[in-house]
Amino acid sequence: MAAITAKMVADLRAKTDAPMMECKKALTEADGDMVRAEEILRVKLGNKAGKAASRVTAEGVIAAAVNGSTGAMVEVNCETDFVSKNEIFLSFVQSCANLVAEHNPADVEALSALPLAMEDFGPTVEDVRKGLIGKIGENMTIRRFKRYEGGGALAHYLHGVRIGVVVEYTGDAVAAKDAAMHIAAMKPAALSSAEVSAELVEKERKIAAEKAAESGKPAEIVAKMVEGSVQKFLKEVSLLDQVFVKAADGKQTVGAYLKSAGTSLAGFTMFVVGEGIEKKQDDFAAEVAAQVAAASKSA
């Protein structure tokens, strides 16, 4: 039996918003497996347990550069929210987006080798990055980018600097921009239900099956309950099936809105700053205590 530490319980609580004791019970049942413990909480507590799962745990900036059917979106991470507001850092991230759109690098390594000069640093992106680390006093990394070229027109939306969306479309530019704003707000997993990943569907089916099994109903009823739950889930995470955030009647789907505007989407990309990155949680009190102890020893 794996030892369940206070940190494990705290991490699961931060991720799920579930009560502390429920987190401890779930971890115990899962023998310390964090992913399995989260699934157990979903079964016991429903969707409430997943509401906090999208919390961003790292800092940084997303920037975009779009011109017609060519464009790019880039995420560059830093250590603190303070630096994410630094004008020099913001300028560096925008320069990276511009370079990706213009030069089509194969990966982050290729982007880092492209020519760039700013703040007396250069001649490459990597040289500027290293120079800014010394100037600003904080580490920064180019995490990822997405580039489009030669397809449909592009629309993009940036929610501050923390969420970025690019959509590829044909039709009305205003409708495409509206769709990008909706994506930033509702964070769909895919364009349509058919494009939701098999892994995500299987995970939801497993959770639905465990919940349905607890009902004690006959197997054929349980099977229908599971299928109903999966279909409901697919509508909730598929862009075209979601209720449009600006729908006047509160019912119109994104798909229906786009159709009424003579617009279709070929796809989209959404970046959320720090998504999937674990950020170290500093214990300030412990840090102060350690400094006091060290000072006492040297005195």
N, C-alpha and C positions, 0 to 999 in steps of 0.2 A: 504494500500500500504506500503510495507516494505521500510525502509529508506536505501538508497544505499550509503554506506560509501566509502571513498577514499581507504581504505584498501581492501574492497571487489573488487573494480575495479582493484587495483594493483595486487591482488591475481589472478584474472581471466586473466589479461594480462600476468602475469608470466607463467601461465599454458598453454596459448593458442598462445601467440605471436601476438594476434590481436591488432589493434589500440585501444588506450585508449577510444576514444569516442564510438567505436563499442562495447567495453566491457560494458560501462555504459548503452548504449541502450539495450543491451542483458539482463543485470541484471534488468533493469527497466521492460522490457517485461516479464521477468521470475519472477517478484515480489521478487527478492532477492535470488531465488533458484539457487545456483552455478552450479549444475549438468544440470539443464534445460537451463541455460544461455550458458553453453558450447555447448549444442546441437544446440541452436539457431545460435551460431557463425559458427558451422559446416555447417549448412544449408546455411547461407549467404556467407561464405567465402571458403567453401570446405575443403579439407584435410589440408590446410595450418594452420587452427586453431588448429589442433591436433598435430602438429609437435613438439611442446615443451612440450607436456603432459608427456613425459617420463623422464623429468629432475629429477635427483636425488636430494632430499632435506635433506638427513641425511648422516652422515659419518659412516665409519666402514670398515670391512674387510670380505671377503668371502674366505674360505679355503676348500680344498678337500683332502680326503684320499681314494685312490682307489687301490685295489689289486685284479685283476681278475674280478670275478663277485660280489665281495663285496666292497662296498665303501660308502662314505658319503660326503655331502657338508653342510657347516655350515655358517651362517651369524651372526656376532657379531657386534653390533653397539657401537659407541662412539660419543662424542660431536663434535670433530673437526678433520679436515683433518690431522693436526699435529700429533695427537695421533695415527691415522690410519697407520702412518709410524714408530711408535715406535716399536723397536725390541722385547721388552718384551710383548707388546700387540699382536704383530704378532705371537709370540711363543704360547701365551695363546690360540689364535683362532685355530692355527694348532693342539694344544693338544686336543681341543674340538672336532675337526673333527676326529682325531685319535680315541678318546674314543667312539664317536658315531659309527664308523665303527666296532670297536672291541666289544662293549658291547650291542649295539642295545637298547638304552634307549627308553622308551615309549613316552616321551615328554621332554620339556626343564627342567621341575622340576626334572625328573628322571636323566637327564644328569647332572644337578647341584649337585646331591647327589653322583655322582661317585667319586672315589678316585683320587686326583691329588695333587701334591706338586711342587711348584716352587717359586723362589724368597723368600724362607723362609716362604711361606704361605701354608696352607692346614689344614686338610687332604682331603678336598673335593673341587670340582670345584667351588662351591659357596663360600667357604672360600678364595680360591685364587682370585676369582672375587672381593670380598669385599676388600681383602688386596691390590690388584692392584689399586682399586679406590683411596685408601688412598695414595698409593705410587706415582701414576701418577698424581693424583689430578683431575680426570675427571670421570664422570659416564660412565659405560659401561654395556650393557645388551646383553644376548644371545637371539637372536630374533627367529631363526627357523633353522631347519635342515631337510635334506632328506637322507634316507638310502636305499641302494639296497643290496639284498643278494639272491643268489640261482637262478637268472635268466640268461640272456645272459651276454656276456662280457660287460665291462664298459669302456668307454673312457671319458675323461674330458678335459676341456679347461678353463683356467683362464685368463681373460683379465686384467692384473695387479691384483689388489685385489678387484676390484669393480664389476666385472661381472664374474659369474661362471656358467658353463654348464656341466651337466653329461648326457651322452646318453647311453642307453642300446641297444646292437646290436648283430647281428650275421654276420660274414663275415670278411671283411678286416679292420684292426685296423687303417690304414692310412685314409681310406675313412670315418670311424666313427669319427676320430679326425677332419677331414675336416668339417664334418657335425656339430660338436660341435662349431667350429670356426664360421661357417656360422650362427648358432643360436645366438651366442653372438653379431654378427654384425647386423643381420636383425630382431632379436627378434620376431619370429613367435608366434602366440597365441596357436597353437596346431600342432600336427603331420600331420593331414590331415583335409580336410574341414569338414568331418563327425564328427570330434572331437571338433570343435569349439563350445564353450558353446552357448546354446540356448539364454541366456541372452545377450551375445555379438552380436549374429546375429539379435536378435529382436531390439536391440538398433540401429544397422546399418540400418535395414529395415525401422525403424521409420524416421531416418534422410533422407534416400533415398526417402521415400514417400513425405516428406515435400518439398524436393528440386524438385522432379518431378511434384508435384502439382502446383508449381510456373510457370511451363512451359505453362500452359493453354491448354495443349493438351487433346484430348479425353481420357476417363477413361481407355479404353483398351490399349492405347499407354502408358499412365502413368503406368499401371500395368507392362507392358513389361520393361519400363525404370527402375522401382524399382527392378524387378527380375534381370535385367542385372547388376545393381549396386551392389546388394547383392552377385551375383556370382563373380563379379570382386573383391569385398572385401574378399571373402573366399579364392580366389587364392592368394591374397596379404598377408594374415595372416596365411596360411597353409604351414608348412615347405616343404612338398613334392612338392608343386606346385610353390614355390618361385624359381626365377632364381638363380642358384648357383653363389655365389659371385666370385668364381674362374673359371667360365665357359669361355672357350677360345673363344667361338662364341657369348657370351653375351646372349644366349638363353636357354642353357641347364638347365633344372630344377634340383633341389636337388634329386627328385625322380629318374630322368633319370640317374643322375651321380651315385647314389648309386646302381642302377640296373646294370650299366655297370661295377661296381666294385664287383658285387656279394655280396652286403651288404644290410641288411634290419635293420630298427630301430624299436624297440618295444615301445620306448617312450623316453622322455627327461625331464630334470628339469633345469630351468634357474633361478638363483637368481641375482638380481641387487641391489646393496647396497642402502638401504634406500627407496626402491620402495614402494610407498604408504604411507610413513611416512611424516607428515608435520613437517618441521623444523622451529623453531622460527627465524624470521628475525630481528636481532638486529638493532636498529636505533642508530648508533654511535654518531651522532650529538646530539640527544636527551639525550643519556646517559651522555655525557660530560656536557651538559647544566644542567642536574639534579644534577650532582656532584658539579658543580660550585655553584648552588643555595643552596645546602646543606651546602657547605663550608662557604658561605656568612652568613647563618643563625647562624652557630656555632661560627662565628668570633666575 
